[in-house]
């Protein structure tokens, strides 16, 4: 690439001013100086890349991509150029295209940790979990940052090849590295609560604003016994307006996004919380250091905890017999607590579309579908779906998720399925949408197919609430049993197979049954009424059973 100091002095001065402004975060000034420099030397790759970097930082991603392309055309691309191109493509959801850009960066700079880590991110987004883990391990060997190891610990429960031993090993290693970086040792908080009649329960989450995601959480909170428990929410996101109906006037909401982990720990201790319940787990990596030491006398993981945390700040993890099998305790750093009903017992407090008759009745044919995130659609899932569609050749498969907004990501997925002998005309691929419109995808699905080893959670609840049964099986780890937990107290037990072969066979039998519509139509139209009166949606019982646990451990 042509060095900046080889261009005319006037342009060099503009570049220096632009680079200084960019480093100081003065983006508009940087854009002004670098745009002028690029206009004066439109064939200088170094100038164009500086301008592209400024555009990218300012959120003008498409402009940045055009500039990076021009640098490449001029023959001035370095590893930095390719890495920046990959990051820009990733920012606009073009994960399949970004793979090639990051691979080019790594070819030019094999030990560049950032390129390996960013490649892992786009591979993960497309469901290539094991390939992503390899890249994270390489990145970790070439940097002192804990970021690759935190990412590795985040994704490992969804790895098709990860054993319980491996998941525990990775999570413990992540905790060790975080403790070294934070220079912290586990210790109980010094501040103790004043004696009082109510047990103080605190819930920590970054997701209280997401009503559709937090169905079990808001159901539990709505039914808490305020005569025995004082409820505190520690929220890293603003609550919806108006305030959720589940809250009572005496509940205390603490907005905590502005607090770092040490400050939040002090706030929790000062308030005298007796039992602190984490709802994040690894979904909020920035909050993991909070759990390097117990922030309260008793700490619990629930809702989003489906693997060992490895973190010394957790005492307990709440599940049920469907997700915690005999002997699983050996692979957890927490004491496992089992509820007598699904730990994901849920209710629907938000607007949803009406249930429509199944498409096999309305239009003929048979349509499987899945609305899980693309990162859950691993090669093993594609193998199973390929077997189903090969042996049920008239069936279709509808997939909808945010990643499939991109035609390039769609083409990538079609190619993966074509490798498994799935014809393009069997596929219906759709991108994401606003939540109500997204749920209307279920109108066009007869039976939903679960993902594994990382099952649907929210998507399983939403599918059945829209009248669509979910076909699943009990897998080899907690994350691959969550749908079983959700379905076990419903009338949909026949859709839980024993293993992946049973899952495939059941799907083929459904698609091949000429009378399937006669079974699905009444099931679908009666689904909500039956679910609403089932134990699966009895959040009052969930609250009672959680309160029993809190009294026992608190």
N, C-alpha and C positions, 0 to 999 in steps of 0.2 A: 504494500500500500504506500502511496506517495506520502512521505512525512509532512506534517503541517509546516515545519520550518523550511521546507523546500518551495513553498508557494510565496506569492508576492507579499511584501511587508504589510500592506494595508489589510489583506485578507488574513494574514497571520495574527494581526492585532484583533480583528473581529473574532477570530477563533479563540484567542486567549480570553477575551472578555466573555464570550459565550460559555467557555468551559468553566470559568470562575463563577459565573452566574448559576450555571447548572449545579456545580458543587455546593453552592450556598442555598440551593432550592428556590432561586428566583427564576422560575420557569419562563415567564413571559419575556424577561430581559434576555434570557438565553436564546429563546426562539428568535427574537428580533435580530440579535447579532449574528447568529449562525445562519439564519435565512439569507441575510445580506451576503454573508461569506459564500454560501452555496450558489447564489445568483451570479457572483463574480467569477467563480471557478467551478462550473457545473461538471467538469470532468475530473475533479480531484476527489478520489475515494475517501481520503482522510477527513476532508471537510464534510462530505456528504454523510459520513458515518456519525460525526459529531452532531450534525443537524438531526439525523435520524434518532439518535439517542435522546436528544432533547424533546423531539416530538413524542417519542414513546413515553418518556417521563411525564409529559403534559397530557397524556391520554389520547393523543392523536395517532392511534395505532395504525390505521390504514395508511396514513401519510408516511409513517415510519417504515412500514413494510415496503412501500414503493421505493423509498430511498435505499433501504438495504438491498433490494433487488438491483437497483442501479449500481451500487458498489460491487455487487457480484458480477454484473455484466461487464464492468470496467476491469475486472480481473484483480480487484483490490481486496477481496474478502480474506479476512483472517479468522482464526478460531472465535475471536470476539464477535465478528460480524455474524457468523453462523449461529453462535449462541444467542445473540440479540434477536436474530430473525426467528429462532425457535421460540424465544420467550414472547415475542410479539404475536406469533401464530397461536401460541397457547392461550394468551390473554383474550383472543377472540374465539376461543373454543375450537381451533383447527388443530386438534391433537394429532391426527394422522399425518398431516403435512409437517408438523413440528418434529416428528421422529427423525426424518431425514436431515433436517437442519442441525439437530443436536448430534446426530451421528457424524456429520461432516465436521462439526466443531471438535469432536473427540478424536477424529482421524488426525486433525492438525495439532491438537494438544491433548494427548492421551491421559495426562495426569491432572487435567482441569476438573477439580471437584464439582464446580458449579454446573458444568455441562452434563456430567454424570447424574447429578441430582435432578436437574431439570428434565433430562431424558427419562428418568424414573417417574417423574410426575405425569408426563403425557402417556407413558406406557400404562401406568396405574389407571389413568382416566379411561383407557380403552379396555380395561379388564385384564391386562397382561401383568398380573401381580408378581409372579415369580421372576419374570424378566426385570421388573421394576426393582425387586429386592436385590438382585445382582448388582444393578447400577448403584443402588444406595450403599452397598457394602464397599464398592470401589470408591465412591465419593468419600465415605468415611475414612478410608485409608489415606486420603490425600488432603485432609483438612483437620484443623483442631476444633472446628465447630461441632456442636452436638446435633445440629439440624438433621444430618443424614440419619443419625441413630434414632432420633425422635420419629422421623418419617418411617423408618424401618419398623419401629415398635408399633406405629399406628396401623400399618397395613398388614402386618404379619398374621393376625387372626383370619384374614380373608385369603391367605395363600393356600392354593389347593394342595401343595406338598408339605406344608408345615405341620409337624406333629405337635401334640400337647407339650412335649419336652422342648421343642424348638420355640414355640410361642413363649413359654415361661423364660427360657434362656434369653431371648431377645428383649423381653420386657425388663427383666432384672438388669441386663447390661445397660439398657437405656437409663434406668433409675440410677445406677452407679455413676454413669457419666454425668447426669444432671447434678448429682450430689457433689461431684468433683468440681463442676463448673460453678455451682452456687456456693460451694464451701459450707455446706450445711450438714448437720447431723440430726437425726430424728429426736425430737424431744416434745413432751406434752406441753401445752400452753401454760404459762404461769398464772394467768388471770383466771380466777374461778368465779362461777356465778354466785350471786346472793341467793340464799335459800328462798324458795317461793313455792306456791301450790301447783304451778304448771310446769310441765316438762317442755323445755325450749327446743324446738326442732328447726334447723336451718336447711334450706335447699339452695344449692349452688348451681347455676346454669347460665349459659350464653344464649339459650334458645327459648326463653319464656315467651318471646314475641310470636313464635311459630305455633299457632294453635293446632294446625293439622298434625304437626310432628309430635306435639306434647300431649296427645290424647290421654294416655294413662296418668301423666303428671297432674294435669288439671282435674281429672276425675278424682284422684286421691285428695288433692288439696280441697276440692269442693266438699268432701265428706268428712274432713277432719273434725274431731270433737274439740271445739274450742274451750269447753269447760275443763279439759284435762291437758291441752297442749297449746303452747304459744308458737305461732307460725311466723318464721322469718324467711324471706326470699332474698337471696344475694344474686342480683341479676346484672350480667354484663351487657344486656341489651334493654332498650326501653320497652316497657310493657305496652300492649296494645291500648288504644283509646277507642271507646271507653274501657275502663279496667275490666278484666275478665270477671264474669259472674261468680266464678269459683272463690274469689277473694271475699273475706269478711272485713268490716271496718277495723277490727282490732288486729288484723294481720299487718306485719311490718315489711315493707319493701325497701331494700337497700340497693340503689343503683351504684354499681361497683366498677364500671368500665375504666374510670379514671384512677383506680387503685392498682398499684403493683401487687405482686403476690405477698410480699411481707406486710404491706399495709392492710391488705385484705385479711390476712391471718390475725393481725392485731385487732382489726374491727370485730372479727368473729369472737375472739377471746374476750374482748371488752364487753360484748353483749351477753356473755355468759351462756352461749349456746351449749346445750347438753349433748345433743345428737346432731351431727352435721352430715347431710346427705348430698353426695356429689351426683349430678345428673349428666355431667359432661363426658367423663372418662377421656379417651384420646381424641374426641371430636373437637376439643379446644386445646391444642398443644401448648399454647402460651400459658395456660393455667396449671399445667402439670407440676411445676415447682411448688405450687401451693401445698402439694401432698408429699413433699419430701420430709415434712415433719407433720405430725397430727395437729390440725388447727383447732381441734375441739377434744373434749374428754373421750368421746366416742365418735368414730367416723365410719361412714357407710357408703358403698357404691351401689347405685340402683339405676334402672331404666336403660342407660346406655353402656353399662358395664357387662360385657359378654366374654371377657377373657381376663386372665390375671393382670392386675395393673403393674405388678413388680415394685410398686412404690411403698415405702415404709410408713406413709401417712394414713394408710387405709387399714381399718380393723376388720371390716365385714363386707361381703358382697351378697346381694339379695337376688335369688332366682326361684326356681321351683323344680319339682321332680322331672319335668319334661326336658329341661335344659341341663340340669345337673344330674349326671348319672353316677351310680355307685363307683367309687374309686377316683372320681374327678378331683377330689380335695387335694390329691398329691400334686396337682399341676397349678395350684393357686397360692398366692402369697397372702390371701385374705382367708378369714373363716367364712365358709359358705353357709348362708341361711336360706332355708327353703320355705316358701309360702305354700299353703294347701290349695291355692288356685294359681292361675297364670300370673307371673310377676308383671306381665304386660296387659293385665285387665284394663279395658279402655271404654271410653264413651266418645260420642261425636257431638261436640258443642258448637260446631260451626256450620254454615250453609253448605249443602251438597246438592248435586243434581238429582232429579227423580230417577228411579230404576226403570229401565226399559226392557222389553222382552229380549231374549238372546238372539243374536244375529242368525244363528242356524235356523230359527223359527221364522224370523222376518224375511231373510234373504236366501236361505239355503246354504249349503256348504258348512264348514266347521272352521272356527278361528280360535287358535290359541293366542295368548298374549302375555306380555310382561311389561310393567312400567317401572321396574327397578332401575336404579342408576346404572349407567354403563359399566362402571368399575366392578360391579358384582357379576357381570356376564363374562366369566372366565372361560378359558379354553375347554375345561371340563363341562361347563354348562352348554357351550356350543356343540360339544360332542353329543351330549344327550339330546339336545334339540334337533341336531342333524339326524340322529337315529329315528326320532319321532316323525320328522317330516319325510324321511325316505320311506318309512313303512306306512305312513298315512299320506300318500302322495297328493290327495285332493285337499288336504288341510292347508290352512294359511297360518302365518305367525305375524302378529302385530307387535312391534316394539316401539315404545315411545319414551324418550328421555332427553334431557337438555343437550347431551353430546350429539344427538342425531339431528340437531338443527343444521349441522354442516353436511353438505353433499359429499365432501371428501371423507368425513368420518363414516357416512353411510356407505360409500363405496368400499372403504376398508372393511366394514362389517360384512357387506355382501360377499366380498372376496373370501373372508374367513369361512362363511357359511357355504360358499360354492366349493371350497376345499372339502366340505363334508357332504357334497352332492345335493345341496339344497338349491332349488331353482329360484331365480330372481322373482318369478311370478308368484311364488309362495309367500313372499315377504311384503309386509306393509310397514314402512319405517317413518316415524314422525318425531319431530323435535318437541321440546318442552313448551309449556303454555302457562298462562295464569291458572291458579289452582282449580277453579271451577271448570274451566275448559279442559284442563288436563284430565280431570276425573271423567269427563265425557268420553274419553277413549275407551272406558269400560263398556260403553254402549255397543262397541264393535268387537267385543271379546266374549267368547262362550266360556272358556275355562282359562284361568291364569296359570302360568308355569312359574314356580318358585326358582330362585337362584340358589346356588350352593358353591363353596361352603359358607358363604355369607348370605343368609336368607334375607328375604324382605321382612320388614317390621311394619313400618307405616304403610307400605304398599300392600301388605297382606291384609291389614285392617281395612284399608280403603277399598280393596277389591271386593271383599265379602260384603262390605256395607253397600256397595253398588250392585250387589246381587250376583257377583262372579265368584264361584268357588275357586280356591287356590289349591293346585296339586303340588304336594311337597313330600319330603321324607325325612326321617330322623337321621341326621348325619353324625359325623365323628367328633363334633365339638359343640360347645354352647352356641356359637354363632350360626351353626347349621341346624339348630333345633328350635329357633325362636318361633317359626311359623307353627310348628307342632304345639308349642306352648299356647299360642294364640287360638289355635283351632280345637284344642283338646276338650274344651268345655262347651263346644257348639255341636250342632247336628251334622257337621261336615267331616266326621272322623273317617269316612270312607275315602276321603281325598288325601289321607296321610299314608304313604307307601312305606314299606319296610326298608327299602334301599333304592339306589338309583335305577337298578334294573326294574324294580317294581314300579317306580315312577314312570319310566319309559313305557312299560307294558300297559299301565293304566291309561296313559295318554293316548296310545295307539288304539286301545279298545274303545275309548270315548269317541274318538274321531271316526271310528269305523262302524259305530252303532247307528243303524238307521232310525232307531227310536230315541236317540239321545235328546232331541228337542222336547219330547213329551215328558222327560224327566227334569230337564233343566228349567223349563218354563215355570211350573209351579214353585220349584225350589227358589228360583230367582225372584219371583214376585212376592214370595212370603219371607224372603231372607231377613229384611230389617226387623220385621215384627218378631221373628224367632230369635234373632241375635239380641235384640233389646231386652228380652226376657230371659236370656241365658246367663249363666255364670260368667261367661267370657266378657260381658259388659256390665257386671255388677261391681261398679267402682265403690259402692258403699261397703261391700264386703272386703274389697281390697284395702280400704282405709282402716277397717276394723283389724284386719290381720297385720297390716304394717304397724299399727299402734301397739298391738300385742308384742311385736318384735322390739319396738322402741322402748317399751316399758321393761322388757327383759334385759336388753343390753345397756339401757341408759341408767 
